[in-house]
Amino acid sequence: MSEGSKIEDVAPEDAKRLQDGGAVLLDVRESDEWDAGHAPNAEHVPLAEVEGSVARFAGQTVLTVCRGGGRSAKAAQMLALGGIDVRNVAGGMTAWMGSGLAVVSEDGSPGTVS
């Protein structure tokens, strides 16, 4: 993928279907945001650590997500440059929660996105 290539955005519902089919939902928010509420079965790698984590996602489809879509778009670009099949969740966790999809806190209780 070239430097200026566009990463495909997917709606939260489509991201959930892809996750259910085996794609990795990668939440790139900060730890306090993650602890307050994240998608079940998501993986957490803060944006600052994504570039060093590219190799761990080799051969997988990755869906990046943050609060609103900006940080996850940056993460998606980093992963794409590393050869990863990646898509960005449009609207981030705000849209995920707004679509009625599950959000859990770090202890497994219902979570929140702020």
Chimera marker file (.cmm) of the C-alpha trace (Angstrom):
<marker_set name="trace">
<marker id="1" x="0.000" y="0.000" z="0.000" r="1" g="1" b="0" radius="0.5"/>
<marker id="2" x="1.371" y="3.413" z="-0.872" r="1" g="1" b="0" radius="0.5"/>
<marker id="3" x="1.670" y="6.308" z="1.558" r="1" g="1" b="0" radius="0.5"/>
<marker id="4" x="-1.472" y="8.108" z="0.386" r="1" g="1" b="0" radius="0.5"/>
<marker id="5" x="-3.715" y="5.085" z="-0.112" r="1" g="1" b="0" radius="0.5"/>
<marker id="6" x="-7.224" y="5.247" z="1.284" r="1" g="1" b="0" radius="0.5"/>
<marker id="7" x="-8.154" y="2.758" z="3.982" r="1" g="1" b="0" radius="0.5"/>
<marker id="8" x="-11.661" y="1.335" z="3.668" r="1" g="1" b="0" radius="0.5"/>
<marker id="9" x="-14.096" y="2.417" z="6.377" r="1" g="1" b="0" radius="0.5"/>
<marker id="10" x="-16.657" y="-0.115" z="7.595" r="1" g="1" b="0" radius="0.5"/>
<marker id="11" x="-19.840" y="0.525" z="9.546" r="1" g="1" b="0" radius="0.5"/>
<marker id="12" x="-19.899" y="-0.798" z="13.120" r="1" g="1" b="0" radius="0.5"/>
<marker id="13" x="-22.417" y="-3.526" z="12.228" r="1" g="1" b="0" radius="0.5"/>
<marker id="14" x="-20.188" y="-4.716" z="9.376" r="1" g="1" b="0" radius="0.5"/>
<marker id="15" x="-17.164" y="-4.609" z="11.667" r="1" g="1" b="0" radius="0.5"/>
<marker id="16" x="-19.017" y="-6.792" z="14.178" r="1" g="1" b="0" radius="0.5"/>
<marker id="17" x="-19.837" y="-9.329" z="11.438" r="1" g="1" b="0" radius="0.5"/>
<marker id="18" x="-16.192" y="-9.363" z="10.336" r="1" g="1" b="0" radius="0.5"/>
<marker id="19" x="-15.044" y="-9.752" z="13.957" r="1" g="1" b="0" radius="0.5"/>
<marker id="20" x="-17.467" y="-12.639" z="14.424" r="1" g="1" b="0" radius="0.5"/>
<marker id="21" x="-15.928" y="-14.191" z="11.298" r="1" g="1" b="0" radius="0.5"/>
<marker id="22" x="-12.411" y="-14.055" z="12.727" r="1" g="1" b="0" radius="0.5"/>
<marker id="23" x="-11.125" y="-10.534" z="12.084" r="1" g="1" b="0" radius="0.5"/>
<marker id="24" x="-9.247" y="-8.821" z="14.916" r="1" g="1" b="0" radius="0.5"/>
<marker id="25" x="-10.997" y="-5.753" z="16.343" r="1" g="1" b="0" radius="0.5"/>
<marker id="26" x="-8.081" y="-3.582" z="17.460" r="1" g="1" b="0" radius="0.5"/>
<marker id="27" x="-8.905" y="-0.773" z="19.881" r="1" g="1" b="0" radius="0.5"/>
<marker id="28" x="-6.159" y="1.885" z="19.769" r="1" g="1" b="0" radius="0.5"/>
<marker id="29" x="-7.511" y="4.194" z="22.493" r="1" g="1" b="0" radius="0.5"/>
<marker id="30" x="-5.676" y="4.989" z="25.719" r="1" g="1" b="0" radius="0.5"/>
<marker id="31" x="-5.939" y="2.590" z="28.653" r="1" g="1" b="0" radius="0.5"/>
<marker id="32" x="-8.423" y="4.702" z="30.628" r="1" g="1" b="0" radius="0.5"/>
<marker id="33" x="-10.767" y="4.810" z="27.614" r="1" g="1" b="0" radius="0.5"/>
<marker id="34" x="-10.406" y="1.051" z="27.115" r="1" g="1" b="0" radius="0.5"/>
<marker id="35" x="-11.090" y="0.350" z="30.805" r="1" g="1" b="0" radius="0.5"/>
<marker id="36" x="-14.305" y="2.435" z="30.746" r="1" g="1" b="0" radius="0.5"/>
<marker id="37" x="-15.775" y="0.580" z="27.788" r="1" g="1" b="0" radius="0.5"/>
<marker id="38" x="-14.727" y="-1.497" z="24.789" r="1" g="1" b="0" radius="0.5"/>
<marker id="39" x="-16.177" y="-4.058" z="22.428" r="1" g="1" b="0" radius="0.5"/>
<marker id="40" x="-16.216" y="-7.631" z="23.729" r="1" g="1" b="0" radius="0.5"/>
<marker id="41" x="-13.321" y="-9.731" z="22.419" r="1" g="1" b="0" radius="0.5"/>
<marker id="42" x="-11.447" y="-6.705" z="21.096" r="1" g="1" b="0" radius="0.5"/>
<marker id="43" x="-7.685" y="-6.422" z="21.468" r="1" g="1" b="0" radius="0.5"/>
<marker id="44" x="-6.082" y="-3.325" z="22.962" r="1" g="1" b="0" radius="0.5"/>
<marker id="45" x="-2.921" y="-1.681" z="21.646" r="1" g="1" b="0" radius="0.5"/>
<marker id="46" x="-2.696" y="2.088" z="22.263" r="1" g="1" b="0" radius="0.5"/>
<marker id="47" x="-1.954" y="4.113" z="19.125" r="1" g="1" b="0" radius="0.5"/>
<marker id="48" x="1.591" y="4.921" z="20.298" r="1" g="1" b="0" radius="0.5"/>
<marker id="49" x="2.393" y="1.181" z="20.328" r="1" g="1" b="0" radius="0.5"/>
<marker id="50" x="0.754" y="0.136" z="17.031" r="1" g="1" b="0" radius="0.5"/>
<marker id="51" x="3.774" y="0.636" z="14.801" r="1" g="1" b="0" radius="0.5"/>
<marker id="52" x="5.828" y="-1.744" z="16.932" r="1" g="1" b="0" radius="0.5"/>
<marker id="53" x="3.014" y="-4.318" z="16.941" r="1" g="1" b="0" radius="0.5"/>
<marker id="54" x="2.499" y="-4.753" z="13.187" r="1" g="1" b="0" radius="0.5"/>
<marker id="55" x="4.166" y="-8.186" z="12.999" r="1" g="1" b="0" radius="0.5"/>
<marker id="56" x="1.745" y="-9.686" z="15.534" r="1" g="1" b="0" radius="0.5"/>
<marker id="57" x="-1.136" y="-9.137" z="13.065" r="1" g="1" b="0" radius="0.5"/>
<marker id="58" x="0.512" y="-10.740" z="10.025" r="1" g="1" b="0" radius="0.5"/>
<marker id="59" x="-1.911" y="-12.859" z="8.028" r="1" g="1" b="0" radius="0.5"/>
<marker id="60" x="-4.978" y="-11.506" z="9.822" r="1" g="1" b="0" radius="0.5"/>
<marker id="61" x="-7.700" y="-9.052" z="8.910" r="1" g="1" b="0" radius="0.5"/>
<marker id="62" x="-7.627" y="-6.155" z="11.385" r="1" g="1" b="0" radius="0.5"/>
<marker id="63" x="-10.386" y="-3.653" z="12.122" r="1" g="1" b="0" radius="0.5"/>
<marker id="64" x="-9.077" y="-0.549" z="13.874" r="1" g="1" b="0" radius="0.5"/>
<marker id="65" x="-11.280" y="1.442" z="16.247" r="1" g="1" b="0" radius="0.5"/>
<marker id="66" x="-10.883" y="4.441" z="18.576" r="1" g="1" b="0" radius="0.5"/>
<marker id="67" x="-13.439" y="6.868" z="20.041" r="1" g="1" b="0" radius="0.5"/>
<marker id="68" x="-14.405" y="8.672" z="16.832" r="1" g="1" b="0" radius="0.5"/>
<marker id="69" x="-12.274" y="7.308" z="13.991" r="1" g="1" b="0" radius="0.5"/>
<marker id="70" x="-9.277" y="9.648" z="13.783" r="1" g="1" b="0" radius="0.5"/>
<marker id="71" x="-6.676" y="7.724" z="15.777" r="1" g="1" b="0" radius="0.5"/>
<marker id="72" x="-7.812" y="4.421" z="14.338" r="1" g="1" b="0" radius="0.5"/>
<marker id="73" x="-7.382" y="5.805" z="10.797" r="1" g="1" b="0" radius="0.5"/>
<marker id="74" x="-3.743" y="6.574" z="11.663" r="1" g="1" b="0" radius="0.5"/>
<marker id="75" x="-3.317" y="3.088" z="13.111" r="1" g="1" b="0" radius="0.5"/>
<marker id="76" x="-4.891" y="1.541" z="10.014" r="1" g="1" b="0" radius="0.5"/>
<marker id="77" x="-2.438" y="3.392" z="7.780" r="1" g="1" b="0" radius="0.5"/>
<marker id="78" x="0.510" y="2.111" z="9.867" r="1" g="1" b="0" radius="0.5"/>
<marker id="79" x="-0.766" y="-1.453" z="9.659" r="1" g="1" b="0" radius="0.5"/>
<marker id="80" x="-1.472" y="-1.186" z="5.926" r="1" g="1" b="0" radius="0.5"/>
<marker id="81" x="2.062" y="0.049" z="5.294" r="1" g="1" b="0" radius="0.5"/>
<marker id="82" x="3.202" y="-3.080" z="7.140" r="1" g="1" b="0" radius="0.5"/>
<marker id="83" x="1.243" y="-5.275" z="4.735" r="1" g="1" b="0" radius="0.5"/>
<marker id="84" x="-1.740" y="-5.972" z="6.994" r="1" g="1" b="0" radius="0.5"/>
<marker id="85" x="-5.278" y="-6.333" z="5.579" r="1" g="1" b="0" radius="0.5"/>
<marker id="86" x="-6.947" y="-3.537" z="7.534" r="1" g="1" b="0" radius="0.5"/>
<marker id="87" x="-10.168" y="-1.539" z="7.691" r="1" g="1" b="0" radius="0.5"/>
<marker id="88" x="-11.180" y="1.358" z="9.936" r="1" g="1" b="0" radius="0.5"/>
<marker id="89" x="-14.438" y="1.326" z="11.928" r="1" g="1" b="0" radius="0.5"/>
<marker id="90" x="-16.351" y="4.439" z="10.811" r="1" g="1" b="0" radius="0.5"/>
<marker id="91" x="-17.355" y="6.619" z="13.750" r="1" g="1" b="0" radius="0.5"/>
<marker id="92" x="-15.333" y="4.565" z="16.215" r="1" g="1" b="0" radius="0.5"/>
<marker id="93" x="-16.655" y="3.280" z="19.521" r="1" g="1" b="0" radius="0.5"/>
<marker id="94" x="-19.102" y="6.187" z="19.678" r="1" g="1" b="0" radius="0.5"/>
<marker id="95" x="-20.829" y="4.807" z="16.563" r="1" g="1" b="0" radius="0.5"/>
<marker id="96" x="-20.394" y="1.209" z="17.811" r="1" g="1" b="0" radius="0.5"/>
<marker id="97" x="-22.296" y="1.996" z="21.012" r="1" g="1" b="0" radius="0.5"/>
<marker id="98" x="-24.797" y="4.157" z="19.112" r="1" g="1" b="0" radius="0.5"/>
<marker id="99" x="-25.556" y="1.166" z="16.881" r="1" g="1" b="0" radius="0.5"/>
<marker id="100" x="-26.609" y="-0.831" z="19.933" r="1" g="1" b="0" radius="0.5"/>
<marker id="101" x="-23.570" y="-3.107" z="19.877" r="1" g="1" b="0" radius="0.5"/>
<marker id="102" x="-22.217" y="-4.360" z="23.191" r="1" g="1" b="0" radius="0.5"/>
<marker id="103" x="-19.717" y="-2.332" z="25.205" r="1" g="1" b="0" radius="0.5"/>
<marker id="104" x="-18.119" y="-3.791" z="28.335" r="1" g="1" b="0" radius="0.5"/>
<marker id="105" x="-15.830" y="-2.338" z="30.982" r="1" g="1" b="0" radius="0.5"/>
<marker id="106" x="-12.569" y="-3.932" z="32.023" r="1" g="1" b="0" radius="0.5"/>
<marker id="107" x="-14.348" y="-5.971" z="34.735" r="1" g="1" b="0" radius="0.5"/>
<marker id="108" x="-16.947" y="-7.259" z="32.227" r="1" g="1" b="0" radius="0.5"/>
<marker id="109" x="-19.821" y="-5.101" z="33.413" r="1" g="1" b="0" radius="0.5"/>
<marker id="110" x="-21.635" y="-2.800" z="30.954" r="1" g="1" b="0" radius="0.5"/>
<marker id="111" x="-19.252" y="-0.116" z="29.756" r="1" g="1" b="0" radius="0.5"/>
<marker id="112" x="-19.430" y="3.405" z="28.436" r="1" g="1" b="0" radius="0.5"/>
<marker id="113" x="-17.741" y="5.420" z="25.719" r="1" g="1" b="0" radius="0.5"/>
<marker id="114" x="-17.016" y="9.084" z="26.360" r="1" g="1" b="0" radius="0.5"/>
<link id1="1" id2="2" r="1" g="1" b="0" radius="0.2"/>
<link id1="2" id2="3" r="1" g="1" b="0" radius="0.2"/>
<link id1="3" id2="4" r="1" g="1" b="0" radius="0.2"/>
<link id1="4" id2="5" r="1" g="1" b="0" radius="0.2"/>
<link id1="5" id2="6" r="1" g="1" b="0" radius="0.2"/>
<link id1="6" id2="7" r="1" g="1" b="0" radius="0.2"/>
<link id1="7" id2="8" r="1" g="1" b="0" radius="0.2"/>
<link id1="8" id2="9" r="1" g="1" b="0" radius="0.2"/>
<link id1="9" id2="10" r="1" g="1" b="0" radius="0.2"/>
<link id1="10" id2="11" r="1" g="1" b="0" radius="0.2"/>
<link id1="11" id2="12" r="1" g="1" b="0" radius="0.2"/>
<link id1="12" id2="13" r="1" g="1" b="0" radius="0.2"/>
<link id1="13" id2="14" r="1" g="1" b="0" radius="0.2"/>
<link id1="14" id2="15" r="1" g="1" b="0" radius="0.2"/>
<link id1="15" id2="16" r="1" g="1" b="0" radius="0.2"/>
<link id1="16" id2="17" r="1" g="1" b="0" radius="0.2"/>
<link id1="17" id2="18" r="1" g="1" b="0" radius="0.2"/>
<link id1="18" id2="19" r="1" g="1" b="0" radius="0.2"/>
<link id1="19" id2="20" r="1" g="1" b="0" radius="0.2"/>
<link id1="20" id2="21" r="1" g="1" b="0" radius="0.2"/>
<link id1="21" id2="22" r="1" g="1" b="0" radius="0.2"/>
<link id1="22" id2="23" r="1" g="1" b="0" radius="0.2"/>
<link id1="23" id2="24" r="1" g="1" b="0" radius="0.2"/>
<link id1="24" id2="25" r="1" g="1" b="0" radius="0.2"/>
<link id1="25" id2="26" r="1" g="1" b="0" radius="0.2"/>
<link id1="26" id2="27" r="1" g="1" b="0" radius="0.2"/>
<link id1="27" id2="28" r="1" g="1" b="0" radius="0.2"/>
<link id1="28" id2="29" r="1" g="1" b="0" radius="0.2"/>
<link id1="29" id2="30" r="1" g="1" b="0" radius="0.2"/>
<link id1="30" id2="31" r="1" g="1" b="0" radius="0.2"/>
<link id1="31" id2="32" r="1" g="1" b="0" radius="0.2"/>
<link id1="32" id2="33" r="1" g="1" b="0" radius="0.2"/>
<link id1="33" id2="34" r="1" g="1" b="0" radius="0.2"/>
<link id1="34" id2="35" r="1" g="1" b="0" radius="0.2"/>
<link id1="35" id2="36" r="1" g="1" b="0" radius="0.2"/>
<link id1="36" id2="37" r="1" g="1" b="0" radius="0.2"/>
<link id1="37" id2="38" r="1" g="1" b="0" radius="0.2"/>
<link id1="38" id2="39" r="1" g="1" b="0" radius="0.2"/>
<link id1="39" id2="40" r="1" g="1" b="0" radius="0.2"/>
<link id1="40" id2="41" r="1" g="1" b="0" radius="0.2"/>
<link id1="41" id2="42" r="1" g="1" b="0" radius="0.2"/>
<link id1="42" id2="43" r="1" g="1" b="0" radius="0.2"/>
<link id1="43" id2="44" r="1" g="1" b="0" radius="0.2"/>
<link id1="44" id2="45" r="1" g="1" b="0" radius="0.2"/>
<link id1="45" id2="46" r="1" g="1" b="0" radius="0.2"/>
<link id1="46" id2="47" r="1" g="1" b="0" radius="0.2"/>
<link id1="47" id2="48" r="1" g="1" b="0" radius="0.2"/>
<link id1="48" id2="49" r="1" g="1" b="0" radius="0.2"/>
<link id1="49" id2="50" r="1" g="1" b="0" radius="0.2"/>
<link id1="50" id2="51" r="1" g="1" b="0" radius="0.2"/>
<link id1="51" id2="52" r="1" g="1" b="0" radius="0.2"/>
<link id1="52" id2="53" r="1" g="1" b="0" radius="0.2"/>
<link id1="53" id2="54" r="1" g="1" b="0" radius="0.2"/>
<link id1="54" id2="55" r="1" g="1" b="0" radius="0.2"/>
<link id1="55" id2="56" r="1" g="1" b="0" radius="0.2"/>
<link id1="56" id2="57" r="1" g="1" b="0" radius="0.2"/>
<link id1="57" id2="58" r="1" g="1" b="0" radius="0.2"/>
<link id1="58" id2="59" r="1" g="1" b="0" radius="0.2"/>
<link id1="59" id2="60" r="1" g="1" b="0" radius="0.2"/>
<link id1="60" id2="61" r="1" g="1" b="0" radius="0.2"/>
<link id1="61" id2="62" r="1" g="1" b="0" radius="0.2"/>
<link id1="62" id2="63" r="1" g="1" b="0" radius="0.2"/>
<link id1="63" id2="64" r="1" g="1" b="0" radius="0.2"/>
<link id1="64" id2="65" r="1" g="1" b="0" radius="0.2"/>
<link id1="65" id2="66" r="1" g="1" b="0" radius="0.2"/>
<link id1="66" id2="67" r="1" g="1" b="0" radius="0.2"/>
<link id1="67" id2="68" r="1" g="1" b="0" radius="0.2"/>
<link id1="68" id2="69" r="1" g="1" b="0" radius="0.2"/>
<link id1="69" id2="70" r="1" g="1" b="0" radius="0.2"/>
<link id1="70" id2="71" r="1" g="1" b="0" radius="0.2"/>
<link id1="71" id2="72" r="1" g="1" b="0" radius="0.2"/>
<link id1="72" id2="73" r="1" g="1" b="0" radius="0.2"/>
<link id1="73" id2="74" r="1" g="1" b="0" radius="0.2"/>
<link id1="74" id2="75" r="1" g="1" b="0" radius="0.2"/>
<link id1="75" id2="76" r="1" g="1" b="0" radius="0.2"/>
<link id1="76" id2="77" r="1" g="1" b="0" radius="0.2"/>
<link id1="77" id2="78" r="1" g="1" b="0" radius="0.2"/>
<link id1="78" id2="79" r="1" g="1" b="0" radius="0.2"/>
<link id1="79" id2="80" r="1" g="1" b="0" radius="0.2"/>
<link id1="80" id2="81" r="1" g="1" b="0" radius="0.2"/>
<link id1="81" id2="82" r="1" g="1" b="0" radius="0.2"/>
<link id1="82" id2="83" r="1" g="1" b="0" radius="0.2"/>
<link id1="83" id2="84" r="1" g="1" b="0" radius="0.2"/>
<link id1="84" id2="85" r="1" g="1" b="0" radius="0.2"/>
<link id1="85" id2="86" r="1" g="1" b="0" radius="0.2"/>
<link id1="86" id2="87" r="1" g="1" b="0" radius="0.2"/>
<link id1="87" id2="88" r="1" g="1" b="0" radius="0.2"/>
<link id1="88" id2="89" r="1" g="1" b="0" radius="0.2"/>
<link id1="89" id2="90" r="1" g="1" b="0" radius="0.2"/>
<link id1="90" id2="91" r="1" g="1" b="0" radius="0.2"/>
<link id1="91" id2="92" r="1" g="1" b="0" radius="0.2"/>
<link id1="92" id2="93" r="1" g="1" b="0" radius="0.2"/>
<link id1="93" id2="94" r="1" g="1" b="0" radius="0.2"/>
<link id1="94" id2="95" r="1" g="1" b="0" radius="0.2"/>
<link id1="95" id2="96" r="1" g="1" b="0" radius="0.2"/>
<link id1="96" id2="97" r="1" g="1" b="0" radius="0.2"/>
<link id1="97" id2="98" r="1" g="1" b="0" radius="0.2"/>
<link id1="98" id2="99" r="1" g="1" b="0" radius="0.2"/>
<link id1="99" id2="100" r="1" g="1" b="0" radius="0.2"/>
<link id1="100" id2="101" r="1" g="1" b="0" radius="0.2"/>
<link id1="101" id2="102" r="1" g="1" b="0" radius="0.2"/>
<link id1="102" id2="103" r="1" g="1" b="0" radius="0.2"/>
<link id1="103" id2="104" r="1" g="1" b="0" radius="0.2"/>
<link id1="104" id2="105" r="1" g="1" b="0" radius="0.2"/>
<link id1="105" id2="106" r="1" g="1" b="0" radius="0.2"/>
<link id1="106" id2="107" r="1" g="1" b="0" radius="0.2"/>
<link id1="107" id2="108" r="1" g="1" b="0" radius="0.2"/>
<link id1="108" id2="109" r="1" g="1" b="0" radius="0.2"/>
<link id1="109" id2="110" r="1" g="1" b="0" radius="0.2"/>
<link id1="110" id2="111" r="1" g="1" b="0" radius="0.2"/>
<link id1="111" id2="112" r="1" g="1" b="0" radius="0.2"/>
<link id1="112" id2="113" r="1" g="1" b="0" radius="0.2"/>
<link id1="113" id2="114" r="1" g="1" b="0" radius="0.2"/>
</marker_set>
